[in-house]
Amino acid sequence: MKKIVLSNGMKVVKTNNSKVYSLSITVGIGHLNEPKLGLAAVCEKVLAPQLNNALAIQGGTITSYLTGCSAEDFEALLAKVAAVLKNPDLSQELVDAAAEDVAQHTRDLAPLPERQWKLCYKHTAFGTSKLVWDLDAYIESVKSLKTEDLEAMVDTYYTGKNIVIGVACDLPLAELKELMEKYFGSIPAGKKQKFEKLEYTGGYTARPAVGDVQTIAIGWDVSSLSNVAEANVLMSMLSGRLERDVAGTGAVREVKIAGYYGMRTLRISIVAPADKDINDFIDIICKNVKRVTTTLASDRRMETSRQRAATEKLAKFSEPQDAAVEAAWQELGRNGMYDVDDRITATFLVSARNVKEIAQDIFFEKPTIVVFGENPYSEEEILAKL
């Protein structure tokens, strides 16, 4: 990746040398640091169609707009996007239409099992001080938003020092810099906005199953994790072992970094049919977590896990838009993107002892436990098994 810094402080990251041109605009504002409840979602709905019908992705503290074009239309796309960022249409008519869309989408998602357990997990992991979820209050806030609210947010956050643009193209870096400066350099610099990080609390929440599925999710805070290559191999190892253990049960397992950008957890989850005993799947997770903290993996398991971790990292950064969003978050949240090649090289140097040690560092801390199922183990019973 190559980084360009424009005269107004805006950062541009060239993610891939590609003949298929793509553009991402990532702004340091999301539902976690929005000035009013629902404002980031409504603003995204208003702006995305104007930004070349961009696909919008929300993170806790960022919003990314993804679009693309042919090489011949690239400069025209830059001109269009820059014009919107400088002078977007934030009319009350558009705000009201976006608010209604967000409200309806929220109502539609509310009863879905996956939506419920993931919201519950976030609220349990990070407490409730800034994550109170009240459907009616949220919709009421969304529908009360005015043009002036969006104007104030755009003036504050949609500024040079608070935006990172990701580009995939085959232009020489000097030519790309000239184009980006031409169209985006005159956007007001503003200042980089900070946000108050949530405090990880962890804890235990148990609720009845929703619909025809049950879920167990256990996570640990990794917001300040530094030795990431070891963690990547650990996650690949756990994923492979869980895949084997749930085979034939109808359950689906997932091991991922989850939560909000800036506040990350390593989350292990299993979604199982309602006719199964949820405690059997809790046992599977606890058994595997305990195993990686107490036993060194075999050479064969290490080779497989290292290869899988490296392949996943390569796959992520081979997709221009995925790479652009990750680079933008690193620039906005951590003041610099890590070297992908170095990270992959480090992955192949991870030893079995490294994995055991990082597992102990992560899994000996307080977990977040969320169960949607019938008659699950208590928090004390699960902690004892871990």
SENUDREN-301909 format. One record per residue (C-alpha): residue number from 1; chain; x, y, z. Coordinates in Angstrom, 1 decimal. Layout:
! SENUDREN-301909
- n, chain, c1, c2, c3
- NUM, A, X, Y, Z
...
//
This chain:
! SENUDREN-301909
- n, chain, c1, c2, c3
- 1, A, 0.0, 0.0, 0.0
- 2, A, 1.1, 3.6, -0.8
- 3, A, -0.1, 6.6, 1.2
- 4, A, -0.5, 10.2, 0.0
- 5, A, -1.2, 13.1, 2.3
- 6, A, -3.0, 16.1, 0.7
- 7, A, -2.4, 19.7, 1.6
- 8, A, -5.6, 19.7, 3.8
- 9, A, -4.4, 16.7, 5.8
- 10, A, -6.6, 14.2, 4.0
- 11, A, -5.0, 10.8, 3.5
- 12, A, -5.2, 8.8, 0.4
- 13, A, -4.2, 5.1, 0.3
- 14, A, -3.5, 3.3, -2.9
- 15, A, -4.5, -0.2, -2.0
- 16, A, -4.1, -2.2, -5.2
- 17, A, -2.5, -1.7, -8.6
- 18, A, -5.7, -2.7, -10.5
- 19, A, -7.2, -2.0, -13.9
- 20, A, -10.6, -2.2, -12.1
- 21, A, -10.9, 1.2, -10.5
- 22, A, -12.6, 1.4, -7.1
- 23, A, -12.9, 4.3, -4.6
- 24, A, -13.7, 4.3, -0.9
- 25, A, -14.4, 7.3, 1.3
- 26, A, -14.1, 6.6, 5.0
- 27, A, -15.2, 9.2, 7.5
- 28, A, -14.4, 9.2, 11.2
- 29, A, -18.1, 9.1, 12.4
- 30, A, -20.4, 6.3, 13.2
- 31, A, -23.2, 5.3, 15.5
- 32, A, -20.9, 5.2, 18.5
- 33, A, -19.7, 8.8, 18.3
- 34, A, -22.6, 10.4, 16.5
- 35, A, -23.9, 13.7, 18.1
- 36, A, -27.5, 12.5, 18.1
- 37, A, -29.0, 9.0, 18.1
- 38, A, -29.4, 7.7, 14.5
- 39, A, -27.7, 10.7, 12.9
- 40, A, -24.9, 8.7, 11.3
- 41, A, -27.4, 6.2, 9.7
- 42, A, -29.6, 8.9, 8.3
- 43, A, -26.6, 10.9, 7.0
- 44, A, -25.3, 7.7, 5.3
- 45, A, -28.7, 7.2, 3.6
- 46, A, -28.8, 10.7, 2.4
- 47, A, -25.2, 10.8, 1.0
- 48, A, -24.8, 7.3, -0.4
- 49, A, -27.0, 7.9, -3.5
- 50, A, -25.3, 11.2, -4.2
- 51, A, -21.9, 9.5, -4.0
- 52, A, -22.3, 7.6, -7.3
- 53, A, -24.9, 5.3, -5.6
- 54, A, -22.2, 4.1, -3.2
- 55, A, -22.5, 1.1, -0.9
- 56, A, -22.3, 2.3, 2.7
- 57, A, -20.8, 0.3, 5.5
- 58, A, -21.1, 1.5, 9.1
- 59, A, -18.6, 0.8, 11.8
- 60, A, -18.8, 1.9, 15.4
- 61, A, -16.7, 5.0, 14.8
- 62, A, -16.4, 5.1, 11.0
- 63, A, -18.6, 5.2, 7.9
- 64, A, -17.3, 4.0, 4.6
- 65, A, -18.7, 4.7, 1.2
- 66, A, -17.7, 2.2, -1.6
- 67, A, -18.0, 2.9, -5.3
- 68, A, -16.1, 2.4, -8.5
- 69, A, -15.9, 3.0, -12.3
- 70, A, -14.0, 2.3, -15.5
- 71, A, -10.6, 3.8, -15.9
- 72, A, -12.0, 6.2, -18.5
- 73, A, -14.6, 7.6, -16.0
- 74, A, -12.2, 7.9, -13.0
- 75, A, -11.6, 11.6, -13.1
- 76, A, -15.4, 12.2, -13.6
- 77, A, -16.1, 10.1, -10.6
- 78, A, -13.5, 12.0, -8.5
- 79, A, -15.1, 15.3, -9.6
- 80, A, -18.6, 14.1, -8.6
- 81, A, -17.6, 12.7, -5.3
- 82, A, -15.6, 15.8, -4.3
- 83, A, -18.5, 18.0, -5.3
- 84, A, -20.9, 16.1, -3.0
- 85, A, -18.4, 16.2, -0.1
- 86, A, -18.1, 19.9, -0.5
- 87, A, -21.7, 20.7, -1.0
- 88, A, -24.1, 17.8, -0.3
- 89, A, -27.9, 18.1, -0.7
- 90, A, -29.1, 17.8, 2.9
- 91, A, -32.7, 19.1, 2.2
- 92, A, -35.3, 18.2, 4.8
- 93, A, -37.2, 16.2, 2.1
- 94, A, -34.2, 13.9, 1.7
- 95, A, -33.6, 13.7, 5.5
- 96, A, -37.3, 12.7, 6.1
- 97, A, -37.2, 10.0, 3.4
- 98, A, -33.9, 8.6, 4.8
- 99, A, -35.3, 8.7, 8.4
- 100, A, -38.3, 6.7, 7.3
- 101, A, -36.1, 4.2, 5.5
- 102, A, -33.8, 3.7, 8.6
- 103, A, -36.8, 3.4, 10.9
- 104, A, -38.5, 0.7, 8.7
- 105, A, -35.2, -1.2, 8.3
- 106, A, -34.7, -1.1, 12.1
- 107, A, -38.2, -2.5, 12.7
- 108, A, -37.6, -5.2, 10.1
- 109, A, -34.3, -6.3, 11.7
- 110, A, -35.4, -6.1, 15.3
- 111, A, -37.0, -9.6, 15.6
- 112, A, -34.3, -11.5, 13.7
- 113, A, -32.3, -13.9, 15.9
- 114, A, -28.9, -12.9, 14.6
- 115, A, -29.7, -9.2, 15.2
- 116, A, -30.8, -9.9, 18.7
- 117, A, -27.9, -11.9, 20.0
- 118, A, -25.3, -9.7, 18.3
- 119, A, -26.8, -6.6, 19.9
- 120, A, -27.0, -8.4, 23.2
- 121, A, -23.4, -9.4, 22.9
- 122, A, -22.2, -5.9, 22.3
- 123, A, -24.2, -4.5, 25.2
- 124, A, -22.9, -7.2, 27.5
- 125, A, -19.3, -6.7, 26.4
- 126, A, -19.2, -3.0, 26.7
- 127, A, -21.8, -2.2, 29.4
- 128, A, -24.8, -0.1, 28.7
- 129, A, -23.7, 3.5, 29.3
- 130, A, -23.6, 4.5, 25.6
- 131, A, -25.3, 1.4, 24.1
- 132, A, -28.8, 1.6, 25.5
- 133, A, -31.0, -0.1, 22.8
- 134, A, -34.6, 1.1, 22.9
- 135, A, -36.3, 0.5, 19.6
- 136, A, -39.0, 3.2, 20.1
- 137, A, -36.5, 5.8, 21.4
- 138, A, -34.2, 5.2, 18.5
- 139, A, -36.9, 5.5, 15.9
- 140, A, -38.3, 8.7, 17.6
- 141, A, -34.8, 10.2, 17.5
- 142, A, -34.3, 9.3, 13.9
- 143, A, -37.6, 10.9, 12.8
- 144, A, -36.8, 14.1, 14.7
- 145, A, -33.6, 14.8, 12.8
- 146, A, -33.4, 18.1, 10.8
- 147, A, -31.3, 19.4, 8.0
- 148, A, -29.4, 21.5, 10.5
- 149, A, -28.3, 18.3, 12.4
- 150, A, -26.8, 16.8, 9.2
- 151, A, -25.2, 20.1, 8.3
- 152, A, -23.5, 20.4, 11.7
- 153, A, -22.2, 16.8, 11.4
- 154, A, -20.9, 17.2, 7.9
- 155, A, -19.1, 20.4, 8.8
- 156, A, -17.5, 18.8, 11.8
- 157, A, -16.6, 15.3, 10.5
- 158, A, -16.6, 15.4, 6.7
- 159, A, -13.3, 17.3, 6.6
- 160, A, -9.8, 16.7, 5.3
- 161, A, -8.3, 15.5, 8.5
- 162, A, -11.2, 13.2, 9.3
- 163, A, -11.4, 11.4, 5.9
- 164, A, -9.3, 8.6, 4.4
- 165, A, -9.8, 7.8, 0.7
- 166, A, -8.9, 4.4, -0.6
- 167, A, -8.1, 3.9, -4.3
- 168, A, -7.5, 0.9, -6.4
- 169, A, -6.1, 1.8, -9.8
- 170, A, -3.2, 1.4, -12.2
- 171, A, -2.2, 5.1, -12.2
- 172, A, 1.4, 6.1, -11.2
- 173, A, 1.5, 7.4, -7.7
- 174, A, 2.5, 10.9, -8.8
- 175, A, -0.4, 11.2, -11.2
- 176, A, -2.8, 9.9, -8.6
- 177, A, -1.6, 12.4, -6.1
- 178, A, -2.1, 15.3, -8.6
- 179, A, -5.7, 14.2, -9.3
- 180, A, -6.6, 13.8, -5.7
- 181, A, -5.1, 17.2, -4.8
- 182, A, -7.0, 18.8, -7.7
- 183, A, -10.4, 17.5, -6.5
- 184, A, -10.1, 16.9, -2.8
- 185, A, -7.4, 19.3, -1.7
- 186, A, -9.8, 22.3, -1.3
- 187, A, -12.1, 20.5, 1.2
- 188, A, -11.7, 22.3, 4.5
- 189, A, -9.0, 20.7, 6.7
- 190, A, -11.0, 20.9, 9.9
- 191, A, -9.5, 18.9, 12.7
- 192, A, -9.3, 15.2, 13.5
- 193, A, -12.2, 14.3, 15.8
- 194, A, -11.5, 12.1, 18.8
- 195, A, -14.0, 9.8, 20.3
- 196, A, -14.5, 8.4, 23.8
- 197, A, -13.7, 4.7, 23.8
- 198, A, -16.1, 2.4, 25.6
- 199, A, -15.0, 0.5, 28.6
- 200, A, -14.9, -3.3, 28.3
- 201, A, -17.0, -4.8, 31.1
- 202, A, -17.7, -8.4, 30.0
- 203, A, -20.4, -10.3, 31.8
- 204, A, -23.1, -12.9, 31.4
- 205, A, -26.5, -12.7, 29.7
- 206, A, -28.9, -15.6, 29.2
- 207, A, -32.2, -15.4, 27.2
- 208, A, -34.6, -17.8, 25.7
- 209, A, -34.0, -19.1, 22.2
- 210, A, -35.3, -16.9, 19.4
- 211, A, -37.2, -18.8, 16.7
- 212, A, -35.8, -22.1, 15.7
- 213, A, -32.1, -21.5, 16.6
- 214, A, -30.0, -21.2, 19.8
- 215, A, -26.8, -19.3, 20.1
- 216, A, -23.8, -19.3, 22.4
- 217, A, -21.2, -16.5, 22.1
- 218, A, -18.2, -16.1, 24.3
- 219, A, -15.7, -13.3, 23.7
- 220, A, -12.7, -11.6, 25.2
- 221, A, -11.4, -8.1, 24.9
- 222, A, -8.5, -7.7, 22.5
- 223, A, -8.7, -4.0, 21.9
- 224, A, -5.1, -3.4, 22.9
- 225, A, -3.7, -6.6, 21.4
- 226, A, -0.2, -6.1, 19.9
- 227, A, 1.1, -9.5, 18.9
- 228, A, -1.6, -9.9, 16.2
- 229, A, 0.1, -12.6, 14.1
- 230, A, 0.0, -15.1, 17.0
- 231, A, -3.7, -14.2, 17.5
- 232, A, -4.5, -14.8, 13.8
- 233, A, -2.9, -18.3, 14.0
- 234, A, -4.8, -19.0, 17.3
- 235, A, -8.1, -18.0, 15.7
- 236, A, -7.5, -20.2, 12.6
- 237, A, -6.6, -23.1, 14.9
- 238, A, -9.8, -22.7, 17.0
- 239, A, -11.9, -22.4, 13.9
- 240, A, -10.5, -25.6, 12.4
- 241, A, -11.1, -27.6, 15.6
- 242, A, -14.6, -26.2, 16.2
- 243, A, -15.5, -27.1, 12.6
- 244, A, -14.6, -30.7, 13.3
- 245, A, -16.4, -30.8, 16.6
- 246, A, -19.8, -29.4, 15.3
- 247, A, -19.7, -31.4, 12.1
- 248, A, -23.0, -33.3, 11.6
- 249, A, -24.9, -31.3, 14.3
- 250, A, -26.4, -28.7, 12.0
- 251, A, -24.7, -26.0, 14.0
- 252, A, -22.6, -23.2, 12.5
- 253, A, -19.4, -22.0, 14.2
- 254, A, -17.6, -18.7, 13.8
- 255, A, -14.3, -17.3, 15.3
- 256, A, -13.7, -13.7, 14.5
- 257, A, -12.7, -10.3, 15.8
- 258, A, -16.0, -8.6, 16.6
- 259, A, -17.4, -5.6, 18.3
- 260, A, -16.9, -2.0, 17.3
- 261, A, -13.9, -0.5, 15.5
- 262, A, -11.5, 0.5, 18.2
- 263, A, -13.1, -1.8, 20.8
- 264, A, -12.5, -5.3, 19.6
- 265, A, -13.2, -8.7, 21.0
- 266, A, -12.2, -12.2, 20.0
- 267, A, -15.6, -13.8, 19.7
- 268, A, -16.3, -17.5, 19.4
- 269, A, -20.0, -18.3, 18.5
- 270, A, -22.0, -21.3, 17.6
- 271, A, -25.6, -21.1, 16.2
- 272, A, -27.4, -24.4, 16.7
- 273, A, -30.8, -25.9, 16.0
- 274, A, -33.4, -25.4, 18.7
- 275, A, -33.8, -29.2, 19.2
- 276, A, -30.2, -29.5, 20.4
- 277, A, -28.9, -29.1, 23.9
- 278, A, -27.1, -25.7, 24.0
- 279, A, -24.9, -26.9, 26.9
- 280, A, -23.3, -29.4, 24.5
- 281, A, -22.0, -26.5, 22.4
- 282, A, -20.9, -24.6, 25.4
- 283, A, -18.9, -27.6, 26.4
- 284, A, -17.3, -27.7, 22.9
- 285, A, -16.2, -24.0, 23.1
- 286, A, -14.9, -24.4, 26.7
- 287, A, -13.0, -27.6, 25.9
- 288, A, -11.2, -26.0, 22.9
- 289, A, -10.4, -22.8, 24.8
- 290, A, -9.0, -24.8, 27.7
- 291, A, -7.0, -26.9, 25.2
- 292, A, -5.2, -24.0, 23.6
- 293, A, -4.3, -22.5, 26.9
- 294, A, -2.8, -25.8, 28.4
- 295, A, -1.5, -27.8, 25.5
- 296, A, 1.1, -27.2, 22.7
- 297, A, -0.3, -27.8, 19.3
- 298, A, 1.3, -30.5, 17.1
- 299, A, 3.6, -29.6, 14.2
- 300, A, 0.9, -30.6, 11.7
- 301, A, -1.8, -28.5, 13.4
- 302, A, 0.6, -25.5, 13.5
- 303, A, 1.4, -25.8, 9.8
- 304, A, -2.3, -26.0, 8.9
- 305, A, -3.2, -23.0, 11.2
- 306, A, -0.4, -20.8, 9.9
- 307, A, -1.2, -21.5, 6.3
- 308, A, -4.9, -20.8, 6.9
- 309, A, -4.2, -17.6, 8.8
- 310, A, -1.9, -16.3, 6.0
- 311, A, -4.4, -17.3, 3.3
- 312, A, -7.2, -15.4, 5.1
- 313, A, -5.0, -12.3, 5.4
- 314, A, -4.0, -12.4, 1.7
- 315, A, -7.6, -13.0, 0.7
- 316, A, -8.8, -9.9, 2.7
- 317, A, -6.2, -7.6, 1.1
- 318, A, -6.7, -8.9, -2.4
- 319, A, -10.2, -7.3, -2.3
- 320, A, -9.6, -3.6, -2.9
- 321, A, -12.5, -2.3, -0.9
- 322, A, -11.9, -4.6, 2.1
- 323, A, -8.3, -3.4, 2.1
- 324, A, -9.3, 0.2, 1.8
- 325, A, -11.7, 0.1, 4.8
- 326, A, -9.1, -1.7, 7.0
- 327, A, -6.4, 0.8, 6.0
- 328, A, -8.7, 3.7, 6.6
- 329, A, -9.6, 2.5, 10.1
- 330, A, -5.9, 2.0, 10.9
- 331, A, -5.2, 5.5, 9.8
- 332, A, -8.1, 7.1, 11.6
- 333, A, -8.0, 4.9, 14.7
- 334, A, -4.4, 4.1, 15.2
- 335, A, -2.5, 6.8, 13.1
- 336, A, -1.0, 4.4, 10.6
- 337, A, -1.5, 1.2, 8.6
- 338, A, 0.6, -1.8, 9.4
- 339, A, 2.7, -3.5, 6.8
- 340, A, 0.7, -6.4, 5.3
- 341, A, 3.7, -8.2, 4.0
- 342, A, 5.4, -8.0, 7.4
- 343, A, 2.2, -9.3, 9.1
- 344, A, 2.1, -12.3, 6.7
- 345, A, 5.8, -13.1, 7.2
- 346, A, 5.3, -12.9, 10.9
- 347, A, 2.5, -15.4, 10.7
- 348, A, 4.8, -18.1, 9.3
- 349, A, 7.2, -17.6, 12.2
- 350, A, 4.5, -18.2, 14.9
- 351, A, 5.4, -21.2, 17.1
- 352, A, 3.2, -23.5, 19.1
- 353, A, 4.5, -21.9, 22.3
- 354, A, 3.6, -18.4, 20.9
- 355, A, 0.0, -19.6, 20.4
- 356, A, -0.3, -21.1, 23.8
- 357, A, 1.1, -17.9, 25.4
- 358, A, -1.2, -15.6, 23.5
- 359, A, -4.2, -17.9, 24.3
- 360, A, -3.3, -17.5, 28.0
- 361, A, -3.0, -13.7, 27.7
- 362, A, -6.5, -13.5, 26.0
- 363, A, -8.5, -16.3, 27.6
- 364, A, -7.4, -15.7, 31.2
- 365, A, -9.2, -12.3, 31.2
- 366, A, -12.8, -11.7, 31.9
- 367, A, -15.1, -13.1, 29.2
- 368, A, -18.4, -11.9, 27.7
- 369, A, -20.9, -14.7, 27.7
- 370, A, -24.2, -14.5, 25.9
- 371, A, -26.6, -17.5, 25.6
- 372, A, -29.9, -17.6, 23.7
- 373, A, -31.1, -21.1, 24.6
- 374, A, -33.0, -23.3, 27.0
- 375, A, -31.6, -24.1, 30.4
- 376, A, -28.0, -23.1, 29.8
- 377, A, -25.2, -23.4, 32.3
- 378, A, -24.9, -20.6, 34.8
- 379, A, -22.1, -18.0, 34.5
- 380, A, -20.2, -19.8, 37.4
- 381, A, -20.5, -23.1, 35.7
- 382, A, -19.1, -21.8, 32.4
- 383, A, -16.3, -19.9, 34.1
- 384, A, -15.3, -23.1, 35.9
- 385, A, -15.2, -25.0, 32.6
- 386, A, -13.0, -22.3, 31.0
//
